Amino acid sequence: MSKIWCAISSHGFGHAAQLVPVLNELGRRRPDLEVYLRTALPSSFFKETLEIHWELSPSKQDIGCIQDGPLHIDSKKTWDAYRLFHENWEERIGEEVDVIERVRPQCVLSNISYLSITAGVKAGCPTMALASLSWDQVLEDYRCADNVEHSRIIEQIRQAYRGCHKLIRPFPGIPMVAFPDIQDVGPVLSPMVSLHGDIRHRLRLNASDRIVLVAFGGIPLSSLPLSQLETIKGYHFLVSGALDCEGCQRVTAIDVMGLSFREILSSADIIMTKPGYATIVEAVRGDRPIVYVRRYNFADEQPLVDFAHRYGRAVELTLKDFEDGRWEQALDQVLRLPFPTEFMPAEGTAIAAEQILAIL
């Protein structure tokens, strides 16, 4: 049996969502393959999405960003967390090397933990990455130019990335200067099955009502302007997060639907989200109109916004209008947009799997 050590950032679910289609494709090509998941993400995510045989080893692989909800990044808390993570760095690497040597994988695959890349190289294991962003580039948006510690941490991350044998970069991705060998592939996608009719029936919607999925990634929304949403006629909102929707007529919590997020994503009429890789790419592939709320300080946001406008139908909703519940104009507007004349690039899932198999 072949085994892949798979290190996954737990900054939301986007990094895992980007890897899972490739891991499933690997499983179809190599039924004997096993994945050793090194991540702090819950097992429930992989039970719902990952078809290949896997084992979970809970471990925090990197920091990502510290956020107050999905739309607000706390720069100070982020740097404080990186400072703690990089204390005793050599000892942390040594612990990871010990586990890799015990598991004895055929390769290390990371999205986009620099800890695992460094440890994989030190353990003498072929080491690859698959990601559309890297943490050194993300941190550049929050770096203080005269802060020596910020520069030291970013350089330590880049030094780790330089040891990676190959980066597979799904489209759309950002420039990642630290990696010495980059293989660009098309968008990474999972198979989708629409349950649109079933969901409409269960929600008892009027014929003219549109289903709007409100999903902002693995960092949940803590509040929504529910009273304002109740006044928006012609739409029914499916929302993620720990929200009390009891008594609402036009808002339903996803958790009570008994369906996977992917099933709801493929069945909604409109997707409202922040620009995150998996949600944006899947929405465009499914011809789903997108209403997005920007953060304006995250590295891969602009490429994803450009992708949504070029290959899909997309409208921006300001953060203020989102928080105040002034959604109706953007929802009406996105439905009036013409379909794009340009098709998105061919899917890259199979090519990414082939690159990994070449190492195995």
C-alpha positions as CSV (number, residue, x, y, z in Angstrom):
1,M,0.0,0.0,0.0
2,S,1.3,3.5,-0.9
3,K,0.8,6.3,1.5
4,I,0.7,10.1,1.1
5,W,1.4,12.4,4.0
6,C,-1.1,15.2,3.4
7,A,-0.6,18.4,5.5
8,I,-3.6,20.8,5.3
9,S,-4.0,24.3,6.7
10,S,-7.0,24.6,9.0
11,H,-7.6,28.2,8.2
12,G,-11.2,27.6,7.1
13,F,-12.1,24.7,4.8
14,G,-10.8,26.1,1.5
15,H,-7.4,24.4,1.6
16,A,-8.9,21.0,2.2
17,A,-11.6,21.6,-0.4
18,Q,-8.9,22.3,-2.9
19,L,-7.1,19.1,-2.2
20,V,-10.0,16.7,-1.9
21,P,-10.8,16.5,-5.6
22,V,-7.2,15.6,-6.4
23,L,-7.0,13.0,-3.6
24,N,-10.2,11.4,-4.8
25,E,-8.8,11.3,-8.4
26,L,-5.7,9.7,-7.0
27,G,-7.8,7.1,-5.3
28,R,-9.6,6.2,-8.5
29,R,-6.3,5.7,-10.2
30,R,-4.5,3.9,-7.3
31,P,-7.0,2.0,-5.2
32,D,-4.2,0.8,-2.9
33,L,-3.4,4.4,-2.0
34,E,-3.9,5.7,1.6
35,V,-3.8,9.3,2.8
36,Y,-2.4,10.3,6.2
37,L,-4.1,13.6,7.0
38,R,-2.1,15.9,9.2
39,T,-4.4,18.8,10.0
40,A,-6.5,20.4,12.7
41,L,-9.7,20.2,10.6
42,P,-12.5,18.0,12.0
43,S,-13.0,14.5,10.7
44,S,-16.6,15.3,9.8
45,F,-15.4,17.3,6.8
46,F,-13.5,14.4,5.3
47,K,-16.2,11.9,6.1
48,E,-18.5,14.0,3.9
49,T,-16.1,14.6,1.0
50,L,-13.1,12.2,0.9
51,E,-13.6,8.9,-0.9
52,I,-10.1,7.6,-0.7
53,H,-8.9,5.6,2.4
54,W,-7.7,8.0,5.0
55,E,-6.4,8.3,8.5
56,L,-6.5,11.6,10.5
57,S,-3.7,12.7,12.7
58,P,-4.8,16.0,14.5
59,S,-2.1,18.6,14.3
60,K,-2.0,22.4,13.8
61,Q,0.1,22.8,10.7
62,D,0.2,26.6,10.3
63,I,-1.5,29.8,11.5
64,G,-3.2,31.2,8.4
65,C,-4.8,34.4,9.7
66,I,-6.6,35.1,12.9
67,Q,-10.1,36.4,12.1
68,D,-13.1,38.0,13.8
69,G,-15.6,36.2,11.6
70,P,-15.1,35.5,7.9
71,L,-14.7,39.1,6.8
72,H,-12.4,40.7,9.3
73,I,-8.7,39.8,9.7
74,D,-7.0,40.8,13.0
75,S,-3.5,41.7,11.9
76,K,-2.1,42.1,15.5
77,K,-3.5,38.8,16.7
78,T,-2.2,37.1,13.5
79,W,1.4,38.3,14.0
80,D,1.2,37.3,17.7
81,A,0.1,33.8,16.7
82,Y,2.9,33.5,14.2
83,R,5.4,34.7,16.8
84,L,4.3,31.8,19.1
85,F,4.2,29.3,16.3
86,H,7.8,30.1,15.3
87,E,9.2,29.9,18.8
88,N,11.2,26.7,19.3
89,W,11.0,26.3,15.5
90,E,13.7,23.6,15.2
91,E,12.1,21.6,18.0
92,R,8.7,21.8,16.2
93,I,10.3,20.6,12.9
94,G,12.0,17.7,14.8
95,E,8.7,16.5,16.2
96,E,7.2,16.5,12.7
97,V,10.1,14.7,11.2
98,D,9.8,11.9,13.9
99,V,6.1,11.4,12.9
100,I,6.9,11.3,9.2
101,E,9.7,8.7,9.8
102,R,7.3,6.6,11.8
103,V,4.5,6.8,9.1
104,R,7.0,6.3,6.2
105,P,4.9,7.9,3.4
106,Q,6.0,7.8,-0.2
107,C,5.6,11.6,-0.5
108,V,4.6,14.6,1.5
109,L,1.8,16.8,-0.1
110,S,1.0,20.1,1.5
111,N,-1.7,22.8,1.1
112,I,0.0,25.0,2.2
113,S,1.9,24.1,5.4
114,Y,5.5,25.2,5.4
115,L,6.2,23.1,8.5
116,S,5.4,19.9,6.7
117,I,7.5,20.9,3.7
118,T,10.5,21.5,5.9
119,A,10.0,18.3,7.9
120,G,9.5,16.3,4.7
121,V,12.7,17.5,3.2
122,K,14.6,16.8,6.4
123,A,13.1,13.3,6.6
124,G,14.4,12.6,3.0
125,C,10.9,12.3,1.6
126,P,9.8,13.7,-1.8
127,T,7.8,16.8,-1.0
128,M,5.2,18.6,-3.1
129,A,2.6,21.3,-2.6
130,L,-0.7,21.9,-4.2
131,A,-2.2,25.4,-3.6
132,S,-3.3,28.6,-5.2
133,L,-1.8,30.8,-2.5
134,S,1.1,30.8,0.0
135,W,1.3,32.2,3.5
136,D,4.4,34.4,2.9
137,Q,2.4,36.2,0.2
138,V,-0.7,36.5,2.4
139,L,1.4,38.0,5.2
140,E,2.8,40.7,2.9
141,D,-0.5,42.5,3.2
142,Y,-0.1,42.8,7.0
143,R,3.6,43.3,7.2
144,C,5.1,46.5,8.7
145,A,8.1,47.5,6.5
146,D,10.2,48.5,9.5
147,N,9.3,45.5,11.7
148,V,12.3,43.1,11.8
149,E,10.3,40.3,13.3
150,H,7.7,40.4,10.5
151,S,10.5,40.2,8.0
152,R,12.2,37.3,9.8
153,I,9.0,35.2,10.0
154,I,8.2,35.8,6.3
155,E,11.8,34.8,5.3
156,Q,11.6,31.7,7.4
157,I,8.4,30.7,5.6
158,R,10.0,31.4,2.2
159,Q,13.1,29.4,3.1
160,A,10.8,26.4,3.9
161,Y,8.9,26.8,0.6
162,R,12.2,26.9,-1.3
163,G,12.9,23.3,-0.3
164,C,9.7,22.0,-1.9
165,H,10.4,19.8,-4.9
166,K,7.3,21.0,-6.9
167,L,4.3,23.3,-6.5
168,I,1.1,22.4,-8.4
169,R,-0.8,25.7,-8.7
170,P,-4.5,25.5,-9.7
171,F,-5.9,28.3,-11.7
172,P,-6.6,31.0,-10.7
173,G,-3.5,31.4,-8.4
174,I,-1.3,34.1,-7.2
175,P,2.5,34.6,-7.9
176,M,4.4,32.5,-5.4
177,V,8.0,33.6,-5.6
178,A,9.5,31.2,-3.1
179,F,8.8,28.0,-4.9
180,P,11.6,26.9,-7.3
181,D,9.5,24.6,-9.6
182,I,5.8,25.5,-10.4
183,Q,3.4,23.4,-12.5
184,D,0.3,25.4,-13.4
185,V,-2.9,23.4,-14.0
186,G,-6.5,24.3,-14.6
187,P,-9.1,24.8,-11.9
188,V,-9.5,21.9,-9.4
189,L,-13.1,20.8,-9.2
190,S,-15.3,18.1,-7.5
191,P,-18.2,16.3,-9.2
192,M,-21.5,18.1,-8.4
193,V,-25.1,16.8,-8.3
194,S,-28.0,19.3,-8.2
195,L,-30.9,18.7,-5.9
196,H,-32.6,22.0,-6.9
197,G,-36.1,20.6,-7.2
198,D,-35.9,18.6,-4.0
199,I,-34.8,21.6,-2.0
200,R,-37.5,23.8,-3.5
201,H,-40.1,21.2,-2.5
202,R,-38.8,20.9,1.0
203,L,-38.8,24.6,1.5
204,R,-42.2,25.0,0.0
205,L,-41.1,27.9,-2.2
206,N,-43.3,29.8,-4.6
207,A,-42.5,29.2,-8.3
208,S,-40.8,32.6,-8.6
209,D,-38.6,32.4,-5.4
210,R,-34.9,32.1,-5.9
211,I,-32.7,30.1,-3.5
212,V,-29.7,32.1,-2.2
213,L,-26.9,30.2,-0.5
214,V,-25.1,32.6,2.0
215,A,-21.8,30.9,2.6
216,F,-18.6,32.5,3.7
217,G,-16.3,29.6,4.2
218,G,-15.2,27.5,7.2
219,I,-15.0,30.5,9.6
220,P,-18.7,30.9,10.3
221,L,-20.9,34.0,10.4
222,S,-21.9,34.9,13.9
223,S,-24.8,37.2,12.9
224,L,-26.9,38.3,9.9
225,P,-29.5,41.1,9.5
226,L,-32.3,38.5,9.6
227,S,-35.2,41.0,10.1
228,Q,-34.1,42.9,6.9
229,L,-33.8,39.6,4.9
230,E,-37.4,38.7,5.9
231,T,-38.5,41.8,3.9
232,I,-36.8,40.9,0.6
233,K,-39.4,39.3,-1.5
234,G,-38.7,36.7,-4.2
235,Y,-35.7,35.1,-2.4
236,H,-35.2,32.4,0.2
237,F,-31.8,32.4,2.0
238,L,-30.0,29.3,3.1
239,V,-27.4,30.4,5.6
240,S,-24.4,28.7,7.3
241,G,-23.1,29.4,10.8
242,A,-24.5,29.2,14.3
243,L,-27.5,31.4,13.5
244,D,-30.9,31.2,15.1
245,C,-33.4,31.2,12.2
246,E,-36.3,29.9,14.2
247,G,-39.5,31.7,13.2
248,C,-38.0,33.1,9.9
249,Q,-40.1,32.7,6.8
250,R,-37.3,33.5,4.2
251,V,-34.2,32.3,6.0
252,T,-33.3,28.7,6.7
253,A,-30.2,27.3,8.4
254,I,-28.2,24.9,6.3
255,D,-27.7,22.6,9.3
256,V,-31.4,21.6,9.4
257,M,-31.5,20.6,5.7
258,G,-29.7,17.3,6.2
259,L,-27.7,17.8,3.0
260,S,-24.0,18.3,2.3
261,F,-22.6,21.8,1.6
262,R,-21.7,20.6,-1.9
263,E,-25.2,19.5,-2.6
264,I,-26.6,22.8,-1.5
265,L,-23.9,24.8,-3.5
266,S,-24.8,22.9,-6.7
267,S,-28.6,23.5,-6.1
268,A,-28.8,27.2,-5.2
269,D,-29.9,29.8,-7.7
270,I,-27.4,32.5,-6.4
271,I,-24.3,32.2,-4.3
272,M,-23.5,35.0,-1.8
273,T,-20.0,34.6,-0.5
274,K,-16.5,36.1,0.0
275,P,-14.0,35.4,-2.8
276,G,-12.7,32.0,-1.7
277,Y,-11.3,29.5,-4.2
278,A,-13.6,26.4,-4.0
279,T,-16.8,28.4,-3.7
280,I,-16.0,30.8,-6.6
281,V,-14.7,28.1,-8.9
282,E,-17.6,25.7,-8.3
283,A,-20.1,28.5,-8.7
284,V,-18.7,29.6,-12.0
285,R,-18.5,26.0,-13.3
286,G,-22.2,25.6,-12.4
287,D,-23.3,28.8,-14.0
288,R,-24.4,30.1,-10.6
289,P,-24.6,33.9,-10.3
290,I,-22.3,35.2,-7.5
291,V,-22.8,38.2,-5.2
292,Y,-19.5,38.7,-3.3
293,V,-18.3,40.7,-0.3
294,R,-14.6,41.7,-0.4
295,R,-12.1,42.0,2.4
296,Y,-9.6,44.0,0.2
297,N,-6.6,42.7,2.2
298,F,-6.2,39.0,1.2
299,A,-3.7,37.9,-1.4
300,D,-5.9,35.7,-3.6
301,E,-9.0,37.9,-3.6
302,Q,-8.4,39.9,-6.8
303,P,-7.6,36.9,-9.0
304,L,-10.8,35.2,-7.8
305,V,-12.8,38.3,-8.4
306,D,-11.3,38.6,-11.9
307,F,-12.1,35.0,-12.5
308,A,-15.7,35.4,-11.4
309,H,-16.3,38.4,-13.7
310,R,-14.5,36.9,-16.7
311,Y,-16.0,33.5,-16.7
312,G,-19.2,33.9,-14.7
313,R,-21.8,36.4,-13.6
314,A,-20.8,38.4,-10.5
315,V,-21.7,41.6,-8.6
316,E,-20.0,43.1,-5.6
317,L,-22.0,43.9,-2.4
318,T,-20.2,46.4,-0.1
319,L,-19.5,45.2,3.4
320,K,-21.7,48.0,4.8
321,D,-24.6,46.9,2.6
322,F,-24.0,43.3,3.6
323,E,-24.1,44.0,7.3
324,D,-27.1,46.3,7.0
325,G,-29.1,43.8,4.9
326,R,-29.3,45.9,1.8
327,W,-29.0,42.9,-0.5
328,E,-31.9,43.2,-2.9
329,Q,-30.4,45.5,-5.5
330,A,-27.3,43.3,-5.9
331,L,-29.4,40.1,-6.1
332,D,-31.7,41.6,-8.8
333,Q,-28.7,43.0,-10.7
334,V,-26.7,39.7,-10.8
335,L,-29.8,37.9,-12.3
336,R,-30.0,40.5,-15.1
337,L,-26.3,40.0,-16.2
338,P,-25.7,38.3,-19.5
339,F,-24.1,34.9,-19.6
340,P,-20.3,35.1,-20.2
341,T,-19.0,34.6,-23.7
342,E,-15.7,33.0,-22.6
343,F,-15.5,29.5,-21.1
344,M,-13.3,28.9,-18.0
345,P,-10.1,27.0,-18.6
346,A,-10.2,23.2,-18.7
347,E,-10.3,21.4,-15.4
348,G,-6.9,20.6,-13.9
349,T,-7.8,17.9,-11.4
350,A,-6.5,14.9,-13.5
351,I,-3.3,16.7,-14.4
352,A,-2.6,17.5,-10.8
353,A,-3.1,13.8,-9.9
354,E,-0.8,12.7,-12.6
355,Q,2.0,15.0,-11.3
356,I,1.6,13.4,-7.8
357,L,1.5,9.9,-9.3
358,A,4.8,10.6,-11.1
359,I,6.4,11.1,-7.7
360,L,4.8,8.0,-6.2
